[in-house]
Amino acid sequence: MNLTLGVLAGVVLLLPGLIALSAWNLRASRSGASRPELPLTAVSVLVIAIGGALISHLVAYFVAEAGLRLAVLVGDGLQAALPALGEFLPGHHLPAVPANPFFTILTAAEGKQVSVGDLTLVGIVVVLEMLVVTSIIAHDGFDLLLDGFDLANQGWVYQHVIRPSKNGYRPIAHVLTTTQLGGYGVGYRGLVADIRQSEKGETLAISLLDPERFLYGVTTPALGETAEPVFSRHAVDHVGGVVSIEAKSIFNIVVQNVLADLVDDIEEEPGPDASSEEGVADV
Protein backbone atom coordinates (compact mmCIF):
# COMPACT_ATOMS: atom_id res chain seq x y z
CA MET A 1 0.00 0.00 0.00
CA ASN A 2 1.53 3.31 -1.08
CA LEU A 3 1.67 6.45 1.05
CA THR A 4 -1.36 8.15 -0.52
CA LEU A 5 -3.62 5.14 -0.04
CA GLY A 6 -2.27 4.68 3.48
CA VAL A 7 -3.16 8.24 4.46
CA LEU A 8 -6.60 7.89 2.86
CA ALA A 9 -7.21 4.62 4.69
CA GLY A 10 -6.13 6.21 7.98
CA VAL A 11 -8.58 9.08 7.51
CA VAL A 12 -11.39 6.63 6.72
CA LEU A 13 -10.65 4.65 9.87
CA LEU A 14 -10.68 7.85 11.94
CA LEU A 15 -14.01 9.03 10.50
CA PRO A 16 -16.17 7.69 13.40
CA GLY A 17 -14.03 9.58 15.91
CA LEU A 18 -13.98 12.76 13.79
CA ILE A 19 -17.74 12.66 13.26
CA ALA A 20 -18.14 12.25 17.03
CA LEU A 21 -16.19 15.49 17.54
CA SER A 22 -18.27 17.28 14.92
CA ALA A 23 -21.52 16.08 16.49
CA TRP A 24 -20.29 17.16 19.94
CA ASN A 25 -19.35 20.65 18.71
CA LEU A 26 -22.68 21.01 16.92
CA ARG A 27 -24.56 19.95 20.04
CA ALA A 28 -22.56 22.39 22.17
CA SER A 29 -23.32 25.26 19.78
CA ARG A 30 -27.06 24.63 20.25
CA SER A 31 -26.81 24.87 24.04
CA GLY A 32 -26.72 28.67 23.98
CA ALA A 33 -23.14 28.95 25.19
CA SER A 34 -20.02 27.93 23.34
CA ARG A 35 -16.27 28.30 23.20
CA PRO A 36 -14.07 28.22 20.09
CA GLU A 37 -13.48 24.72 18.80
CA LEU A 38 -10.10 23.25 19.66
CA PRO A 39 -7.78 22.69 16.68
CA LEU A 40 -7.43 19.13 15.43
CA THR A 41 -3.74 19.23 16.38
CA ALA A 42 -4.59 19.58 20.08
CA VAL A 43 -3.56 16.48 22.03
CA SER A 44 -6.92 16.15 23.80
CA VAL A 45 -8.81 16.31 20.50
CA LEU A 46 -6.57 13.68 18.91
CA VAL A 47 -7.02 11.40 21.91
CA ILE A 48 -10.81 11.76 21.73
CA ALA A 49 -10.90 11.18 17.97
CA ILE A 50 -8.61 8.15 18.04
CA GLY A 51 -10.25 6.69 21.16
CA GLY A 52 -13.74 7.19 19.74
CA ALA A 53 -12.73 5.54 16.47
CA LEU A 54 -11.16 2.56 18.26
CA ILE A 55 -14.22 1.99 20.44
CA SER A 56 -16.52 2.26 17.41
CA HIS A 57 -14.43 -0.23 15.42
CA LEU A 58 -14.20 -2.64 18.36
CA VAL A 59 -17.97 -2.70 18.84
CA ALA A 60 -18.55 -2.93 15.08
CA TYR A 61 -16.12 -5.86 14.83
CA PHE A 62 -18.03 -7.96 17.36
CA VAL A 63 -21.39 -7.00 15.83
CA ALA A 64 -20.17 -7.87 12.33
CA GLU A 65 -18.60 -11.15 13.49
CA ALA A 66 -21.81 -12.16 15.28
CA GLY A 67 -23.91 -11.23 12.26
CA LEU A 68 -21.72 -13.15 9.80
CA ARG A 69 -21.69 -16.26 11.99
CA LEU A 70 -25.46 -16.05 12.33
CA ALA A 71 -25.74 -15.80 8.54
CA VAL A 72 -23.64 -18.98 8.16
CA LEU A 73 -25.83 -20.87 10.63
CA VAL A 74 -29.02 -19.67 8.96
CA GLY A 75 -27.71 -20.67 5.52
CA ASP A 76 -26.69 -24.14 6.69
CA GLY A 77 -30.06 -24.59 8.34
CA LEU A 78 -31.94 -23.57 5.20
CA GLN A 79 -30.00 -25.93 2.97
CA ALA A 80 -30.50 -28.79 5.42
CA ALA A 81 -34.21 -28.12 5.93
CA LEU A 82 -35.04 -27.28 2.31
CA PRO A 83 -32.87 -29.37 -0.03
CA ALA A 84 -34.95 -28.32 -3.00
CA LEU A 85 -34.02 -24.69 -2.37
CA GLY A 86 -30.66 -25.20 -4.06
CA GLU A 87 -32.33 -25.94 -7.41
CA PHE A 88 -33.54 -22.34 -7.65
CA LEU A 89 -30.20 -20.73 -6.69
CA PRO A 90 -27.25 -19.93 -8.95
CA GLY A 91 -24.75 -22.75 -8.61
CA HIS A 92 -27.33 -24.67 -6.57
CA HIS A 93 -26.11 -23.16 -3.28
CA LEU A 94 -26.46 -20.00 -1.22
CA PRO A 95 -24.00 -17.17 -1.91
CA ALA A 96 -20.83 -17.22 0.18
CA VAL A 97 -20.81 -15.16 3.37
CA PRO A 98 -18.40 -12.22 2.98
CA ALA A 99 -15.36 -11.86 5.20
CA ASN A 100 -15.45 -9.69 8.29
CA PRO A 101 -14.77 -6.13 7.02
CA PHE A 102 -12.06 -5.65 9.62
CA PHE A 103 -10.21 -8.71 8.33
CA THR A 104 -10.51 -7.09 4.90
CA ILE A 105 -8.79 -3.99 6.27
CA LEU A 106 -5.91 -6.10 7.62
CA THR A 107 -5.61 -7.94 4.32
CA ALA A 108 -5.43 -4.67 2.39
CA ALA A 109 -2.86 -3.29 4.85
CA GLU A 110 -0.64 -6.29 4.12
CA GLY A 111 -0.69 -5.39 0.43
CA LYS A 112 -2.84 -8.35 -0.62
CA GLN A 113 -5.60 -8.02 -3.15
CA VAL A 114 -9.19 -7.68 -1.94
CA SER A 115 -12.41 -7.71 -3.93
CA VAL A 116 -14.53 -4.66 -4.68
CA GLY A 117 -17.42 -6.20 -2.78
CA ASP A 118 -15.34 -6.56 0.38
CA LEU A 119 -14.15 -2.94 0.13
CA THR A 120 -17.73 -1.81 -0.38
CA LEU A 121 -18.73 -3.66 2.79
CA VAL A 122 -15.96 -1.83 4.68
CA GLY A 123 -17.36 1.51 3.49
CA ILE A 124 -20.88 0.52 4.52
CA VAL A 125 -19.68 -0.45 8.00
CA VAL A 126 -17.82 2.87 8.45
CA VAL A 127 -20.91 4.84 7.36
CA LEU A 128 -23.08 2.86 9.79
CA GLU A 129 -20.59 3.57 12.58
CA MET A 130 -20.80 7.30 11.82
CA LEU A 131 -24.60 7.24 11.88
CA VAL A 132 -24.69 5.32 15.18
CA VAL A 133 -22.14 7.62 16.84
CA THR A 134 -24.04 10.73 15.68
CA SER A 135 -27.38 9.37 16.91
CA ILE A 136 -25.90 8.49 20.31
CA ILE A 137 -24.40 11.96 20.84
CA ALA A 138 -27.57 13.68 19.60
CA HIS A 139 -29.80 11.66 21.96
CA ASP A 140 -31.04 13.32 25.17
CA GLY A 141 -29.87 10.32 27.16
CA PHE A 142 -26.27 11.25 26.31
CA ASP A 143 -26.75 14.51 28.24
CA LEU A 144 -28.18 12.57 31.17
CA LEU A 145 -25.16 10.26 31.13
CA LEU A 146 -22.73 13.20 31.23
CA ASP A 147 -24.79 15.42 33.52
CA GLY A 148 -22.51 17.18 35.97
CA PHE A 149 -19.36 16.78 33.86
CA ASP A 150 -18.07 20.03 32.39
CA LEU A 151 -16.21 18.39 29.50
CA ALA A 152 -15.94 21.64 27.53
CA ASN A 153 -14.42 23.41 30.58
CA GLN A 154 -16.95 26.26 30.48
CA GLY A 155 -16.89 26.94 34.21
CA TRP A 156 -19.68 29.09 35.62
CA VAL A 157 -21.46 29.13 32.27
CA TYR A 158 -21.92 25.37 32.45
CA GLN A 159 -22.99 25.36 36.10
CA HIS A 160 -25.40 28.32 35.93
CA VAL A 161 -26.61 28.37 32.30
CA ILE A 162 -26.11 25.16 30.32
CA ARG A 163 -26.82 22.54 32.99
CA PRO A 164 -29.95 24.26 34.41
CA SER A 165 -31.28 24.76 30.85
CA LYS A 166 -31.05 21.00 30.25
CA ASN A 167 -32.86 20.23 33.52
CA GLY A 168 -36.05 22.25 33.14
CA TYR A 169 -34.88 25.73 34.20
CA ARG A 170 -34.55 29.04 32.39
CA PRO A 171 -31.49 31.18 33.21
CA ILE A 172 -32.37 34.85 33.75
CA ALA A 173 -29.41 37.21 33.77
CA HIS A 174 -29.04 40.65 35.34
CA VAL A 175 -26.30 42.41 33.39
CA LEU A 176 -24.88 45.71 34.62
CA THR A 177 -22.88 47.73 32.15
CA THR A 178 -19.98 49.89 33.19
CA THR A 179 -21.02 53.02 35.07
CA GLN A 180 -20.91 56.41 33.42
CA LEU A 181 -20.41 59.91 34.81
CA GLY A 182 -21.97 60.36 38.23
CA GLY A 183 -22.00 56.66 39.12
CA TYR A 184 -24.95 55.79 36.87
CA GLY A 185 -25.12 53.00 34.31
CA VAL A 186 -27.54 50.94 32.23
CA GLY A 187 -28.58 47.44 33.23
CA TYR A 188 -30.53 44.68 31.48
CA ARG A 189 -32.54 41.73 32.72
CA GLY A 190 -33.77 38.90 30.51
CA LEU A 191 -33.53 35.28 29.51
CA VAL A 192 -30.06 34.20 28.44
CA ALA A 193 -30.15 33.59 24.70
CA ASP A 194 -26.45 33.11 24.05
CA ILE A 195 -23.05 33.41 25.71
CA ARG A 196 -19.75 33.44 23.84
CA GLN A 197 -16.49 32.51 25.55
CA SER A 198 -12.85 32.72 24.52
CA GLU A 199 -10.44 29.79 24.49
CA LYS A 200 -9.41 30.74 28.05
CA GLY A 201 -13.02 30.73 29.30
CA GLU A 202 -13.40 34.53 29.38
CA THR A 203 -16.84 35.93 28.59
CA LEU A 204 -16.77 37.72 25.24
CA ALA A 205 -20.46 38.63 24.92
CA ILE A 206 -23.88 37.78 26.32
CA SER A 207 -27.22 38.04 24.53
CA LEU A 208 -30.53 38.47 26.35
CA LEU A 209 -33.93 37.58 24.90
CA ASP A 210 -36.78 40.09 25.28
CA PRO A 211 -35.03 41.97 28.10
CA GLU A 212 -35.88 44.87 30.37
CA ARG A 213 -33.61 47.90 30.50
CA PHE A 214 -33.13 50.00 33.58
CA LEU A 215 -30.98 52.80 34.88
CA TYR A 216 -29.02 52.07 38.03
CA GLY A 217 -26.84 54.11 40.29
CA VAL A 218 -24.24 53.40 42.96
CA THR A 219 -23.80 55.99 45.69
CA THR A 220 -20.49 55.63 47.44
CA PRO A 221 -19.88 57.13 50.90
CA ALA A 222 -17.59 60.06 51.29
CA LEU A 223 -13.98 59.51 52.26
CA GLY A 224 -13.74 58.57 55.94
CA GLU A 225 -17.37 57.40 56.29
CA THR A 226 -18.11 53.78 57.27
CA ALA A 227 -21.42 53.46 55.41
CA GLU A 228 -21.68 50.88 52.63
CA PRO A 229 -22.35 51.83 48.97
CA VAL A 230 -26.03 52.13 48.09
CA PHE A 231 -27.42 50.53 44.90
CA SER A 232 -30.57 52.02 43.36
CA ARG A 233 -32.54 51.17 40.22
CA HIS A 234 -34.65 53.61 38.19
CA ALA A 235 -36.57 54.04 34.92
CA VAL A 236 -37.39 50.46 33.96
CA ASP A 237 -38.65 49.91 30.41
CA HIS A 238 -39.17 46.91 28.12
CA VAL A 239 -36.73 46.64 25.20
CA GLY A 240 -37.84 43.46 23.41
CA GLY A 241 -36.00 41.51 20.77
CA VAL A 242 -32.45 40.43 21.53
CA VAL A 243 -29.79 42.61 23.13
CA SER A 244 -26.13 41.63 22.80
CA ILE A 245 -23.62 43.11 25.26
CA GLU A 246 -19.89 42.84 24.69
CA ALA A 247 -17.39 42.10 27.44
CA LYS A 248 -15.86 45.59 27.38
CA SER A 249 -19.24 47.04 28.44
CA ILE A 250 -20.06 44.45 31.13
CA PHE A 251 -19.49 45.40 34.76
CA ASN A 252 -21.21 42.44 36.43
CA ILE A 253 -23.48 39.47 35.62
CA VAL A 254 -25.87 37.77 38.03
CA VAL A 255 -27.73 34.65 36.84
CA GLN A 256 -30.88 33.30 38.48
CA ASN A 257 -32.56 30.06 37.38
CA VAL A 258 -36.35 29.79 37.34
CA LEU A 259 -38.50 26.79 36.47
CA ALA A 260 -39.29 26.86 32.75
CA ASP A 261 -43.00 26.20 33.36
CA LEU A 262 -43.21 29.24 35.64
CA VAL A 263 -41.54 31.47 33.06
CA ASP A 264 -43.88 30.20 30.33
CA ASP A 265 -46.94 30.87 32.51
CA ILE A 266 -45.81 34.44 33.18
CA GLU A 267 -45.13 35.09 29.49
CA GLU A 268 -48.61 33.84 28.59
CA GLU A 269 -50.41 36.12 31.07
CA PRO A 270 -52.56 38.67 29.17
CA GLY A 271 -52.74 42.35 29.83
CA PRO A 272 -50.23 45.15 30.19
CA ASP A 273 -49.23 44.08 33.70
CA ALA A 274 -47.48 40.98 32.33
CA SER A 275 -44.38 42.96 31.43
CA SER A 276 -44.49 45.46 34.26
CA GLU A 277 -41.73 45.83 36.81
CA GLU A 278 -43.85 44.34 39.60
CA GLY A 279 -44.89 41.28 37.59
CA VAL A 280 -41.36 40.39 36.54
CA ALA A 281 -39.92 41.07 39.98
CA ASP A 282 -41.97 38.15 41.32
CA VAL A 283 -39.92 35.80 39.15
C-alpha positions, 0 to 999 in steps of 0.5 A: 500500500503506497503512502497516498492510499495509506493516508486515505485509509487512515482518515477513513478509519478515523471518521467515526471519531472525527464525526463524534467530535463534529456532532459534539461541537454542533450539540454544544453550539445549540446549548446557547453557550459555546467556546471556540473549537479546539484545533485538530492538532490539540492532544486532547482532540486527537485522543478523543478522535482516536479513542472514539474511532477505536471503540466504534471499530471494536464494537462494530467488529463484534457485531459484524462477526456475530452477524456473519456467523449467524448468517452462516448458521441460517444458511446451513439450516436452510439448505438442510431443511429445504434441499430443494431450495438449491435448485432455484439458486445460482450454482445450486447453493447460497452465496458465500458469506463475505469476510469480516470487514475488519479482516478485509482492512488487515488484508489490504494493509498487508498489500494483498488483493481484496475484492470490490465487494469486500471494500464496499462492505468496509465503506458501509460499516464505516458509514453505519458507525458514523450514523450510530455515533451521531445518533448516540451523541444527539440523543437526550440520554447522552446529556443525562449520562454526562450530567454534571461533567463540564467536559468543555471546561466552560466553568460558571457558564456550564454550572449556571446556564447550560446545565440548568437549561437541560434540567427544566430551568430558564437562566435569567441574567441581570447584566450591569454595564460599566457606570458612566459619569456620576456613578450611573449606568444601564442594566438589562434583565432577561432570559439568556439567549447566548453566551460566547467565551474565549479559548481561556473561558473569558466571557466575550459577549452575552445576549438576552432575549426580550429583556428589560432595560433600567438605569441604576446608580451606585452611591459611594460614601464620602472619604472617611465614612463607614457606610456601605455603597447604596445601589438604586434602580430607576426608569425600567422599560421593556426593550424586546428583541435580543440585546447583545452586550460585549465584554468591554461594556459588562461590569457584572453578571448575576444569573438566576434560574427559574423553572421553565414552566413558571416562566412560560406561565408568566409570558402567557399572562394577558394584559399590560401588567405581564411585562411590568416591573412588579410582575417580573420582579416576582420571578 
